[in-house]
Every structure is written in structure tokens, then in C-alpha cells.
Amino acid sequence: MPPGAWKTKMWWKTGKWCERCGAICLALVLNPVTVGAAFAAPAVLDRIEVETGSDVTTIRVFLNVPLQYRSHTPAGAGDHVRIQMRPISTANLEKLVGRQSLGWKATGEVPLSAAEYEGAAAASTSITLRFTRPVVFSVEAGIDPRVVMVTVQPQPPPATSPDVEASDSSDDIAADEVYAVNLMSSPRPIVVSALPGLEALGKYRLYTSTIEKDGRTWHRLRVGFFETKVEAELIASRMRKSFPQAWITEPSRQEAREYVDLPLEAAPSRAAPPTETGPLAEPPRPAEVEAPGEPSRASDAELSRLMDEARDAMTAERYERAIQLYTKILRYPEHAYSREAQELLGLARDRNGQRAHAKAEYEQYLRRYPEGDGTGRVRQRLDGLLTADKPAKTKLRRARRAEDRAQWDVYGGMSQFYRRAESFTDPTGRSVDDSALFSDLAVTGRRRGEESDVRGQFTGSYEENLQDHGDSELEVNELYMDGSAQRWGLSSRVGRQSLSSGGVLGRFDGGLFSYQAFSWLKANAVLGYPVDKSTSEDINTDKHFYGMNFDIGTFRDRVDFNVYVINQEVDGITDRRAVGAEARYFDASRSVFGVIDYDFWFNELNAALLVGNWTLASGSTLNMTLDYRNSPALTTSNAAQGTGIGDVSELRKILTNGEIRKLAEDRTPTTRTLTFGASHPLNEKLQISGDFTVTDSSGISAVDLPDPLVDLEGFPSTGPEFFYATQLIGSNLIKSGDITTFGLRFADGESSDTLSFDFNTRYPINSVWRINPRVRFDWNNADDNDHRTTLRPSSRVEFTWKRNLRLEIEAGGEWMRDDVSGDTDDSYGYFLNAGYRWDF
């Protein structure tokens, strides 16, 4: 049986359902060989923005398509994080199938190298962030489903084991592949029972040790033991709230042997005298805090060298480097340069365009040094940040003009992949389904200053079809320039872009113009030509729109709104005229996002959406989606679909405007979807998640049209259809950096049932080689006599060279058996996908 015959033989009764069923349609009808090999991806990822602060670095991944956060793995540390997402709506899921990558220029402060999107079906959509080194991170849903937020903890200073330096004994060498976290060090004995925050240690061991260092006895409170440094970094990150000086160490073998069997509840301070029972009178003074792997104080010569290097970086306008150096200087206990370094750290962030962080550093200065020579100067700079219309000092104006002459920062990525797919059917049928070379390019140029921020973006692809009957195609997904003038509160974006807010329905050619009237109010105007079909086509001027919307808030740092009105016309008549609103609530653990869109041209509710996420203290997450929408969105253009002409202007020659409007209403079905989901970390390495979805769709009536139009068939409403999915995700099971997923899904549809199982693992052989074997099994039952069994194994191998060049080869096969009315047909297929990606 050739691919696609299944739909003809088994889905003829529900062809209308296949067009709108989402995940089931993708899983059963689309050729999985082609899907598995796809690399020419939809433009799901829009852009990446990184904001560096003194405490954390915030990475925001902006999306062109709303996706709901489900869970992520690993739990909180590693050289990558894979974020499981879920489409908000089951409409147009085919647009989410494929892979996409956005490059980022990694720095010592922000080791992010790339963001990758991969989507095969509703239950296997993910975004992966890659880092050039292991980091400690947390993931949360953004303020709406078009943003994913990842916060990265600053990298702690490199730590060597003081125990190694302190002893020549062979028993005291570092234990192989064993790590511990040094929570605190003190010249006085430590009483464990007097310390806060230890309940967060869970299964790990708490103990104390002593060491003679620089003629002084140090008492250390430690927790262990960890098989990987990533696990240790995760616990250190959690414990820094109570123990800000926590650092990673490799304990000696003697230390590991002596304390490995000591339970937390029985962990006395072995270094403390037996009579020591009371709490510490006060925490260690700054001069009494032991630095990891280095003396408790830096030498004056070392501090002077760091200050000179930082001043040179400021003079050369290398503000990111200056920020790193001043931050390092301030990690040492109070010294002669602390006051100056604190002031200059604020100035470096100010000149680097990080106004909020500069404000925080200046405020920290005033708390630490409320009096003195620099206090008035710092207070004046802080006032300049707080009062936007206050004239800046001449010195700062010169610095901004110098920054305006800075060079553009250009980064991005390109890839080329050859894809081949063949299928074989009983008894001798063979066909080449695909043979093409795909080239993708994404380039971002950005020039960021305090007064202005200008950026250009291009994302496009070229498909060279290598088959005799195929056509090559160039697609431009994004091509725009945007910029902002912060002093005037103006910003704009002009070109081919995507927008899913303010009433805009997706990609368009046009402009978005904004004015920040007040801190709580921004006015936006948008106009352009929708890109409804292929991005390879020229600008379609037959359809255009214009609208206004207003961003209102944020109130109490938690609530904001957007309200809009928009009008769209096609071939001289109204296509869509709507008003709507978006509302967001967000705090540290919860977010709620709602949208309502009402078309007052058709006098009909077009869409209503409610999305909620809640992260519990245990690390569990709960999420919910309630979605009501016309699918596709109700427009006059819907009337032309399926008529054989596809053009409203031609339709107007045969039908009146009222008849066209009525036909559009009749040919636009409505879907309703309710989803509940949850995930729970079983331990540091395993988490389980599950989803339940119920959906139904309205039917449409058949329509008899006058010649030369084609009569339109109808289909009845579907009853409730149920989807169940569960996943068990493991990370660092065998080796640090591995991820393994077991998934089980069941779909109880109106006309068929589907049971699916998949196994997917990513295993790093070493720092440059990774393998990614997968297997999926599907069993489909349309009725008592019609079944399909499918097995799809595949594997991907990646080789990373110099961190920014990745070679990749993926191969897989498919075996499919169809049992239809007593007849059995077997078919086979394979695909090969090989190429490279270069991030620059």
C-alpha cells in the first residue's frame, strides 16, 4: 500500500476531521519519514534577548507562535536545558513541524550559544538552550505564551580543593568523581543545629571538617556527596539563599570515606568541642570568610592589578569586561578598593545600557557607604536614572556619544542539509519521496546603546530540489529592521515580521510603531499586508490591515493589559474588523494569560483563551488551557476556500457581498479545547508529566454554488474527543548531560483510537560527540476490521567542533502494516538527513 492510501481507505469518512485533528492527523496521516527528516523549519523562534544583572542573567526567548510551558530537564544545572512545550491550539499544527535554530554570541558572562526548536507533533514540541559550559539555571513561563524565560546564576569562582594543598598524604588526594559543597567556613566551631535552610538538603549528607591554612584553623560545614559537578552546582545554587559563600570542592578520599555513611539528622559538628551546644553568637565577619581555593584576602598587588585592568576596559569602552572585573573585585572581603569598585560597577552598567542594574548598584553603594566623598556623586547619578527628564552631566553625555560610535554586533547561524527519503511497497513498488538540499540562514545585527537600540534580522531558506520534477524555492521568513530611541520613548519595526498580539494574526509585511507615553502606557500602531500563504511569494497587496493597540501596566509588578482595535480589508471589502484585549498576571510561581477577540463586522466571538501555569514549592508544575476559537480565524476570505478560484475579487463577480459574508460564516468551524497538565520531579534525575485534553469541533453545511464555482461539501460536528499523554523524563542517568524520555499517548477520537509509545535519548559520548537514538511505535484502530501498525526507529549523531560548528547525520526507517477489511499490506521506508550548522 503506498503512503497516503491509509487516508483514502480508512479516513474517507473523516477527512474533514483529519484536517483539524492536530496531533492525531500529524501522527497518522503525514509521512513520518518526511517529518522526521525535516530541517527547513517554521519560524517559531523570533529572537533572543539577554539581560545581565548582578545577581542573575535573564534569557528571554521570544516566539512567533504561542506555546505553553510544560516542564524542563535537567532540573537546574547543565550545559543545556530542554524545555517541553505544548501548542496552545490544535489548529494548524502542521506549521509547527520541523526544526529551527537561532545562534547567539556566547561570552564569559553569558555562555549561551544557541536556542533550538524541534516539533514533530503536539506531544513532542521542545525548545533547547545550549551553553558553552555547565551553568545553574531556572526556567519559568513568560508573561505570556510567546515568551520563555530562563535565569542563569553567575558562575562561582573556580574552586580547587584546599585539602589537596594542605596535605602530602596519598590518602588525602581528591576522591575520583566525587564532589561536595562547602556551605560555610568559620574560624570558630560551627553548631549545625543553629543554622537555617538545612531542610533543603534532602537525601544529601551534612558534615563538618577542619583544616589548617595560613597558620589558622578553619571549620567547614559541607554537604555531599555528588557524582557530578552539575549536581553539586544545583545544590549550591539552592543553598546560597542561606549560605551566600557556598562553593564547590572535591573532597579527599579520606574525607569521603569517613563521612559518606553519616545521615543528615545525626550529623554533629566533629570539629566542635563536646561542650559547644549554643548557637553562634554572630556570623563570621567579612574578613573571616574563607574564599574557595584562594586566600581569604587577595594581595594588594593583585587587587591593584584587577583595578588597573578594569579601568583600561572602561577606557576602551569594553563595558562587559569591566563589569566582570569589578564584580570579581567585590567578591573579596572589604578592602581598600571596595568603595571605588562598587561605584564604578554602577557606572559600567550605566554606560552599558543596563539602567535597572546600574540603579541597583548605585543603591547598594549608598547602603554600604552612606557618607563620604563619593556618596554625593553616586546619589546624583542615581537621581539622573530615576528622573528621565533631568539633564545628564556633561561627562556622562560624552560617554554616551562615545558609545554611539560603537561597532555593530553581528551574530547568527547558517546550515545546509541534504535530505533523502524513499518508500517501498509490496510487492515491488519504490518511489523517491524527497531528494533536496536545504540551506538556512539567520543573521542578526545589533547596535545597543543607552540612547538607542537598532537591530536588523534576516531568516530565510532555500530548497534546491534535486528531483527531475521538483521546483526549487526561496523563502524569506523574516526580514526587518527595528529600533528604539529611549530618550523619546519611540520604537518601530519595519519589514517582514510575525506578531500574534494586538489582533494581528501572524506573519505580515509592514510596520509596527510604538510610543511610550507614560511608564504605564505605550501606544502602538500596526499596518501591513498579511502573508497568508508561502513566504516565497512577493508582497500580496490585495489584502491589508491597520490597527491600534495599547499596552497598559505593569501594576504592582504583576498585572498588565493590552487592548486593541483592528480592521482588515480584502479586494475592496471588509475582511475582518475586531476589538480585543489581553490580560496577564504573573509572579514568582504563577502566571495567567487571557485573550478575547470579538469581530463586530460578523458580530461573532472569534477567540477566547485562558492559559495558566503554577509552580509549587516542591518543584511540581500545574498548567491549564481553555481555548475557544474559530478555526481558521473568521474572515471574509474564508468564503473563497474550496470554490476553485481562491480569490475574493473573482467571487464578487458571481455573489453579492452579503452572500460572500454569509458563505464565510458557514464555512468557518469552531473548536473548543480544554487541557490540564502537571509535572512532578521524582528526584534530582527523574520527573514525570502528564496531560489530558478534550476537544470538539462544530460542523459546516454543504453549499450549492452557481457556475463556475465548485459546490462545497459539508461535514457534521464531532463529539468530544479525548487525548491522554504521559512522559517519564530522566537526566544525568548514566552520564552528566544525558536525557532520556519515555512517552505513552492514547487518543480516543470519534472515528479511531490511537496508542503510541516512544523512546528518545540524548547521550553525550564526550564533549564533542553526541548520539540521539529514537524509536516510536503506533497502533491505530479505525474500526473492528481496519488497523495500522507502525514502527519508526531512527538515530542522530552530532559532532561539535570548536563549539560553533556542528556536523550532524540522522538516519531512520519505517515499517508499516495496514490491515484493511481483511487485506494486509506492508510498506517500508527510510530517510537520511546529513549536514552542518555554523553559528557565528
Secondary structure, DSSP 8 states (H G I E B T S, - for coil): --TTHHHHHHSGGGHHHHTT-THHHHHHTS-HHHHHH--S----EEEEEEEE-SS-EEEEEEESS-EEEEEEESSSEEEEEEEEEEES-STTGGGG-EEEEEE----SS--EEEEEEEESSTTSEEEEEEEEEEEEEEEEE-SSTTEEEEEE---------HHHHH---GGGSB-TT-EEEEEEEESS---GGG-SSGGGGTTSEEEEEEEEETTEEEEEEEEEEESSHHHHHHHHHHHTTT-TT-EEE--BHHHHHHHTT--GGG---TTS-TT--S--SS---GGG---TTS-SS--HHHHHHHHHHHHHHHHTT-HHHHHHHHHHHHHSSS-TTHHHHHHHHHHHHHHTT-HHHHHHHHHHHHHH-SSSTTHHHHHHHHHHHH-TTS---HHHHHHHHHHHT---EEEEEEEEEEEEEEEEETTTEEEEEEEEEEEEEEEEEEEE-SSEEEEEEEEEEEEEE-STT---EEEEEEEEEEEEETTTTEEEEEEEEEE-STT--EEEEEEEEEEEEETTEEEEEEEEEE--S-TTS---TTEEEEEEEEEEEEETTTEEEEEEEEEEEETTEEEEEEEEEEEEEE-SSEEEEEEEEEETTTTEEEEEEEEEEEE-TTS-EEEEEEEEEESS---GGGGGTTSSS--HHHHTTTS-HHHHHHHHHHT--EEEEEEEEEEEESSSSEEEEEEEEEEEE--B--B---TTS--B--B-----EEEEEEEEEEESSSSTT-EEEEEEEEEE-SS-EEEEEEEEEEEESSSSEEEEEEEEEEEEEEETTEEEEEEEEEEEEEEEETTTEEEEEEEEEEEEEEEETTEEEEEEEEEEEEEEEEE-
